[in-house]
Amino acid sequence: MSRKLKHARRRLRARWGRDAGMVTSEYAMGIVAAVGFALLLYEVVTSGQVRAELQAIVKRALSARM
């Protein structure tokens, strides 16, 4: 291997080695965001008006003739 290529590989390894803890924090932030979105969606779906609309859709689907 040439000297320049070895030096470039060494620099890349040094650069990538510094971000070892970032992956865990990114996963944690993603999980927190997903839980927040799930709670928001749960609140919307369980609200009175949306619940009534969903029940009406299910009743229409179950009473449809085939």
Secondary structure as GFF3:
##gff-version 3
##sequence-region A 1 66
A	DSSP	alpha_helix	3	17	.	.	.	ID=ss1
A	DSSP	alpha_helix	22	45	.	.	.	ID=ss2
A	DSSP	alpha_helix	48	63	.	.	.	ID=ss3
###
